Amino acid sequence: MTDPSAVADVRSPLSDGEWHRLHPLTPVLRGGLFLVVVIGIVIANLRDRVIGWLIPGFSDFEQYEGDPVDYVVSNNLIVVAGLVILAVLALLLGWFYVSWRFHTFRITGDDVEVRTGILFRTHRRAPLDRVQGVNLTRPMIARLLGAAKLEVVGAGLDANVKLEYLSTPNAEAVRADILRLASGRQLAQAQAAHESGALPRTRAAAAAVTAGLTGLIDGAEQPVEEPASVVHIPPGRLIASHLLSGATIGLLVLITIVIVGAVVGTPWVLFTIVPTIIGFGAYWFRSITRSLRYSIAPTSSGVRITFGLFTTITETLPPGRVHAFEIRQPVMWRGFGWWSIRVNRLSGRSATDTQSQQFAEVLPVGTQADVERVLRLFLPGISPEQWQELVTNGLLGPAAGDPYTTTPRRARWLRPLSWRRNGFLLTPDALLLRHGVFWRSLVILPLARLQSVRISQGPVDRALRVANLTGHTVLGQVSGTLGIVDRDDAYAVWQQVAKDAVAAAAGDRSHRWDAEVEVGADAAAAGVAGVAGAAGVAGADAVDSGAGA
């Protein structure tokens, strides 16, 4: 018998554990439009040969001067040409229909599964207890048709499962169900619950097609309710932050070198500036449009981040899925007081993927107050005193009474400018790494999700009795390495982190944030004290030291 409380958790009939098909326009959105464009290019460039292939026996067309349409009309071939066009359209529509019929998915209490392929079948499965996030992407064409695609982010390279495409309301509801399941809250066995009000399969398919056609006619997507963002980034600040970046410095240095080379050597090298400027312009335009419409807000399922002007991407990061934070400030931002935040998390992509770099930015540019708002979404336990300490010594420091362990005096010549900021601090919850004098950076490594910690030395390090300290997390844009610290201090924190990380991982419940509430309630009713689950990612029980450390 179905649990009534569980039935209330079901938001979408697509999450009932049965196999369902995607949006009827999925084949067109996945490749049909591209195919139509390619066919148009081929016909435009090879129209003589194409007509010769389609209408054999009309070799005199090569001697015909004029438009192919005029040739068809003048030779009374309208019916033949129409039949050929209808046959091609029928083949395309048949292929689209069959590919749509064979592309199905289902959401159970344990997995998200997708089956694709006509001749070569593929079956992918994403365990819900390993879900690292759910991304909702709305490309410009799909937005006009009221569709969106979901990407369930798994805990491994190329482990993501994609649902391309769903109607926008269905995509929002399915995403909420997936996140609810990932949290540990069980959905209903919705098949029985929906039997009384469910449509037969034939009528359900017809309703799906009708909804797709309605979206095609109506155009713009239905408005989606989104939580209010805790940060607002003015477009002017966003554009200025991209222009005042390291890429701009590199461009100016390159232009200077080219101009000097033209004056001293051959003037024609000036022409090499033009493609360079065009390339940088395209890079800036792409980067800026991807960051526009940025918003970040807390939800019951995690932190929700939206960005993108033409292609809008909305991702939800559940609690406990972020493994490292880095707060950065380039030197050209210092006068404006701007900072950015990027994170390490499992994204199902390689660290060099451009989309992986985009997803790493949880705050493209913001003030110190914006940094605090965003950081509190991911680390809500930070007290006002701890935050003040982060700002005073971590971001802006060092100040008087600096608690960080920095580069010893004997090795300061290896860090002549940044030795004051080059240091680490171990707190009860995290390992903090501070470095950089021109490009300030503060790395926060939560102990509950630290994979391992390493100390290493080279020959110069051994002579100076210093070492390099590295906190390992999942691969990403944030580096957990700090160099040139005292060897004995590094060894002491290496030992302490090994103990604290294991304890923090054992007590972490953030990966199944709703399961503990439900299990705790059941245990209280039975008069039994219990806890729910184990850590979502293996803690720092694997601790290694570098050679010679």
N, C-alpha and C positions, 0 to 999 in steps of 0.2 A: 504494500500500500504506500502511496506517495506521501511523503512528509509535507504537510501544508506549509510549514515555515520555509522549507526548501523551495517549494513552488513559488513563493513570493520573491525569491532571489532571481528567478528567470526573467530576463528582460526581452530576450529575442527568441522566437520560435526556431531560429537557426542553431540554437545551442541545446537542442533536445537529444543529442546523441545519435541522430539519424543522418544519413548522407543527404546533402543538399547540393544544388547547382548554384553557380555564381550568376552575376548580372548577365542578362541576355546579350548585352553589347560587349562582353569581355573579349571575344576574338577580335573585334574591330579595334578596341582600345589597346590590346596587346600587340597587334601587328598589322591589322587590316588596313589602317590608314597609311602606314608605311608602304604596304604592298601596292595600294592604289597609286601612291606617288611614284613608285618605281615603274609601274606599268605605264603611267602617263609619260614619264621620261623616255622609256623605251619606244613608245609609239611616236612621240614627237621627233625622236632622232632617227628612227628606222621605219618610218611609216610606209615607205615604198616597198621595202622587203616584207613587212608585216602583211600588207594587203596582198602581195604576191603569194605569201604562204597560205593565207586564209582563203584566197579566191584563185585556185590554180587554173591555168588556161588563159588568163588575162595578162599575158606577157607584154601586150602592147601598152600596159600601164607605164612601163619604163620610158616610153616615148611620149607619154601624156604630160602636158605641161599644165599645171594648175593645182587646185586643192583636191585632196582625196574625196572630200564630200561632193564636190562638183563631178568628179569622175563617177561616183556611185549613182548620183542622180541622173546624169546624162546617159548612162548605160542601163537604166532601169534595174539597178541592183539593190534597191532600198529594202526589199523583203529579205534578200539573202544577207545583207549587212545586219539588218535587225535581228535575224535568227542567230547569227554569229554572236552578236553582242549579248542576246538573251542567254545563249548557251554558256558564254564565259561568266556572266553574272550568276547563272544557276550553279555552275561549278564552284565559284567562290562562296556563294551562300551555303551550298551543301557542305563545303569544307568547314566553314565557320560553324554551322549547326552541329556537325559531328564532333568537332573539337570541343564545343561547349557542352555537348551531352556527355563526353567522356572526362570532363574536368569537374570533379566533385570534391566536397570536403565535409568533414563532420567534427563536432566538438563534443568530447565525452568528459567524464569527470576526471580523466587522467591525461588526455592528450588532445592536440589539434592535429588532424590528419588531412592530407591532400593527395588525391589520385589524379594523375594527368596522363596524356598520351593515347594515341590510337593504335599504332603498330607497336611502338615501344612504350610499355607502361612504366610509370614511376609512382611510387607510393612513399610519401614523406610523412614523418611523425615528429612532433615536438612535445616532449613531456611537459606538462604544465608546471610541475614543481621545479623545473629548470628554466622557466621563462624569465628573461632578463629585462624585458620591456616589450611594448607593442607600439609600433609606428603606424600612423595613418597618413598616407600620402595622397594628395589630390592634384595631379597634373592639370595643366590649364584646360586641355580638351576634355578630360574626365570631369572636371568641375562644371563645364558647360553642359554636360550630359547628366549631371547629378550623381556621379559615381566616385568611388574612392577605392584605394587598395590598402589592405592591412598587411603588415609584416610582423610576424611573431618572432622576436629575437631570441635565439637559442644560445646555449652556453658552449659554443664551439665555432670554429671556422667553417663558414658555409653551412651553418646549422639552422639558418632562418627558414621559416615556412611562410609563404606568401599566399594571400587570398586576393587575387586580382581578377575581377573587380566586384565590389558590392555597391548597392545604393548607399548614399551617404548616411541616411538614418540607420540602415541595417549595420553598416560598418561601425558606427558609434556604439550601437547596442551590443554587437558581437565583441567589440573590444572591451567593453565594460564587463561582459560575462567572463572573458578569458582572464582578465585581471582579478576578478572576484574568485575564480577558481585557483589562480596562482597564489592568492592570499591564504588559501587553506579553507575557505568557506565553500561547502559543497552545494552545487546547484541541484535542482530536482531532476528526477527521471521524467522529463517534461512530456514524454510521449503520451502517457495516460492522461496527464493534466490537460493536454491540448486536443485530445481526441474528440471531445464534445464540440469544440469550436473550430477544429481544424478543417481546412478544405481538402477535398480529394486531390490526389497528385496531379491529375490533368487540369483541374481548376486552379491549383496553386501555380502550375507552370504557366497557364494562360495569364494569371494575375501578375506574375513576374515579368512576362513579355509586355503586358500592358503598362506596367510601371516604367519599364525601360523606354518604351515609346513615348510615354508622357514626359519623362525626363528629357528625351531628345527634342520634343516640341517646345516644352516650357523653357528649356535652356538652363538658367542658373540654378544652382543647388539650393535646397531648402536651408534656411538659416539653422546653424548648429549652436546649441547653447554651450557656451564656454565659460569657465570661471574667470573672474576678474584677475588680471595680471598684477603681480606685486611690484613689477618694474615696468616703467615706460621709458623707451629709448627714443628721443627725438631723431627724426631722419637726418638732420644736420649733423648731430653728434656722430651718428653711425657712419655717414659718408666721410666726415673729417677723420675718424679713427682709422679708416682704411687707407686714406691718403697719407696720414702721419704714421706709417708703418715701416718695418724693415725693408719691405719690397720697394718702397719709394726711395729710401736711402740707396739701395742697390741700383735703381734706375738712374738716380742723379750721378752716382759714381761712374756708371757706365757711359752716360752722356758726356761727362767731363773727360773721360779717357778718349772717347771717340773724337771730341772736339780738339783735344790736344794732339791726337794722332793726325787729324786733318791739317792742323796748322804746321806741325813739324814734318809730316810725311805727305801722303797723297790725299787731296781733297775729296775724292770719290767715296772715302769711307764714311762721309757724312750721311750717305744714302742708307747705311745700315741702321740709322736711328729710327727711320720710319717704320719698318716692320716690328722693331722692338717696342716702340710706343704703342703701336696697334695691339701687340700682344699683351702689354701691361694694361691697356685700356679695357680689353676683353676680360682680363683677370679681375680688375677692379669692378667692372660692371657685374660680372657673375657673382663675385663675393658680396657685393652690396645688395643685389636683388635677393640673394639667398638669406640674408640677415634681416631684411625688412619684414614688417608685420610680426616682429618678435613679441612673444608674451611668455610668461612663466607663472604658474599658479599651483597651489596645493589642491589635491583632490583626495578622496577617500582611498584611491588606489595607488597614489604616489604623486610625484611631481610631473605636471603636464607642461610641456614646452612646445610652442608653435612658432614656426618661422617660414619665410619664403613668400615672395611676391607673386610670381607666375605659378610655380609649383609649390603648393602649401603642404608642409610636413608637420604633423602633430605627433609627438612621441610622449609616452607616459613611462617614467622611470619608477618602478615600484621601490618601496623602502628596502634598503640593504643591498641594492644592486650597484652602487657606486663604490669603487675600490680605492680611488685616490682623487685628491683635489689639488689644483694648482692655481693660485691667485697671482696674476702677472701684471706688470706695469712697464711698458717700453719707455725709454727715456723721453721720447717726444710727447708722451701723454702726461708726464709728471706735472707740467704747469697747469693742466686742466683738472688734475685729480682723478683721472680715469683709470679703471682697472678692468681686467677680464678674468673669467674663471673657466677653466676647462677641467675635464674629469677623465678618468680611466674607468671603462665599463665594458662588459662583454657586449659586442655589437654584431657578431657573426661575420665581420669583415676583417680584412687584414689592416694592420696599423697604417699602411701606406695608401689605403683607399681614400680618395678625395671625400667621399661621403662619410667615411669614418672620422676624418678630420672635422667635417662640419658638425657631426653629431657630438663631438667632444666638447664643443663650445656651449656651455649652459648659460653663460653671460658674455655676449660679444664685447660689450663696452658698457661701463656703468660707473657711478660714483661710489664713494666709500659706503654710503648708506645703502646703495643697491647691492653691493657685495654682501653686506650684513643680511639683507632680506633674503637673498638667494641662498647663502650659506646656511641660514636657519631653517630653510625648507628641507635641506638634506641632513643637517645636524641640529635637530631641535633642542638638544640637551645643553647647548652652549649657554652659560650664564652670562649676565652683563659684565661681571668681573673678568671672565675668561675671554670674552670678546674684546674688552678693552686691552687685555694683555696681548691678544693677537694683533691688534692695531699698533699698539705702542712699540712693541719689540719685534713682532713678526713682519708686519707690512712696512712700517715706517722706520723701525729701529736700526741699530740698537740705541736704547736710551740708558739712563743711569740705572744701575742694578740689573743689567741684562742677564737673564737666566740661561741663555743659550751657551753651549760649549762651542767655542770658536777655534780657529786655526791657531796653534801655539806659536810663540814668538820665533822659535828657531826655523819655522817653515813659512813665515810670512812673505818671504821673497817669492814664493810660488803663487801667492795671491796678493800682489802688491797693492791693489786697489780695493779688493773686496774682502780682505781677511776679517774685518770687523763684522760683516754680515754672513760670512761663511760659517754656519754652525748648525747644531741640532738641539732639540729639546724633546724629552720623553715625558708625556703627560699620562694620566691614568687611562685615557681613551685613544690616544693617537701619538704617532711619531711625527714631529714637525721638523722639516728641513728648510733652512733659510739660506739664500745665496743671491749674488748679483748686486752690483752697485749702480750700473747704468740700466740694465734690465732687471728690475727687482722681481723676486719670485719667492713665494712661500708655498711649500708642498705639505699637504696634510695627508697622512697615511693612517686611516682608522685601523686600530689593532685587530678588531674582529674580522677584518677581511685581508689582513696581511698574509701573503703566501709563504714568504721566507725572508730572512735577513742575512746579509753577507758582509764580511769585511775582507778586504784584499789589499795587497801591497805590491809595488814594483821595487826595483833595486834602489831608486832614489828615495822612495818612501821608507824602506827599511833603514837606510843610512840616517834619515832624519827622525826615525821612530814615529812616523805618522802612518795613517791608513785611510782607505776609502770605505765609506759605509753605504750600503745599498739595501733599500727595502723593496722587495719584489711584490708586484701586484699583477693583475692581468695586463696584457700588452695594450699600450695606448699612447696618447700624446704626452702624458705626464711621466717624467723620469724621476725615479726615487733614489737617485745617486747623489751623494755628497762627498767631495774629495778633500784631502789634506786636513784631517783632524787628528788629534793625539791618539796614538795607538792604544794606550791603556784606557782612555775614555771610550774609544770605539769598541774595545773588547768588553768593557763593562756594560755599555748599552746593548751590545749584541746578546749578552747573557740575559739581561733584564727583559728585553723585547721578546725573547724566546719564551719566557715564562708568562709574561703578561698577555701575549697574543693568543696563546693556547687557552688561557682563562677567559679572555674576552670572546673568543670564538665559541667556547662551550656555553656561555651565557647569552649569546646573541639569538634573538627571536625575530629580527626584522625581516627575514626572508619569507616568513609565513605569518604576516602581521594580523590576520583575522583568525587563524587556527587557534592561537593561544587563548583568545577570548572565549571561543566556543568550547574548547576542551576544558578551560578553567571553570566555565559555567556548569558543564556536565559533572565535573569532579566535585564542585561545591554542592550540587544537588545530591550526589551520592555520598557526601561526607568524606571524599578522598581528595588529597592534595596531589596535583599532577602538573606536568609541564608538557608543552607541545613541541615536538620536532627536535631537530638538531640544526647546526649551522648550515646555511645554504651553500657556502663555499668552504672548503677545507681550510682550517686556520693555519697558524704559523707553526704547526708541529713539524714541518720540514724545514729545518734551519741548517744552513751550511756556511762554512767559512772559506774564504779564498786561500789560495796557496800562499804560504809564507806569512799568513796573518798571525 
